[in-house]
Amino acid sequence: MRRKLVAGNWKMNGGLAFNAALLAEIKAGLKQVDCDVALCAPAPYLAQCQSELAGTPIGWGGQDLSAHAAGAYTGEVAASMLQDFSCQYVIVGHSERRAYHAESNELVAQKALRALQTGLTPIVCVGETLAEREAGRTDEVVGQQLDAVLQLLDGAELAKIVVAYEPVWAIGTGKTATPQMAQDVHAALRAKLSAKNAGAANVVKILYGGSMKPDNAGELLAMPDIDGGLIGGAALKAADFLAIIAAA
Ligand SMILES: O=C[C@H](O)COP(=O)(O)O
């Protein structure tokens, strides 16, 4: 039985005052927590997350990291820097990074490896565009995205990753994959993991992301291969985020 993970991705939103209010409301509203919870914040606010969330059931993490350990890479954030702020998680290969920063499957895999080598749990995002889905290429596209990771990691490393299936057409659009559509892709991803290492496939959490909200979280999270959610917009509203945690 995999414990569910509800991870918020604030994307490039927030500010000191906004975050303080949001975190206070989430902490106050968090009752019994039967799942793992995490927030992935913009790098400048990780110190704030650390001071506000240490000692709570909520973990925190970054939204990206460099594949390099250190050096002349202006603007990038090293895994060791995330570690300095006690991050447990880091998102890699979000579709916005793939689309706007031309991140390749191979680079995303290298980032996942770097995270693991630093003791961080990478949340590896995969997902197809609307054109790819309509062309019947969903499994092929997400399969290739996952393959790059499978090629780089050994079985022990693989068991430590989290995968997030995020259909690009469902992100921030209000359109959600139906529970069955999502389940089908999650099952295909788990089969791929299993072909590489059956033990790892059993423990790897596969999250769904893409307009997950309080009103659809319950039925998505009830699917056998959906092990949680990667939440964008709804993570910026305490009541919505708390409702999704409760559904998990
Ligand atoms: O990382 C989160 C996803 O991109 C989902 O965003 P969304 O919940 O706003 O659709």
The ligand as an ORCA input file, in Angstrom:
! r2SCAN-3c Opt
* xyz 0 1
  O       2.553     21.357    -10.997
  C       1.328     21.479    -11.015
  C       0.585     21.354    -12.238
  O       1.192     21.998    -13.296
  C      -0.883     21.522    -12.134
  O      -1.260     22.869    -12.137
  P      -2.834     23.208    -11.949
  O      -3.284     22.450    -10.747
  O      -2.869     24.681    -11.763
  O      -3.514     22.749    -13.188
*
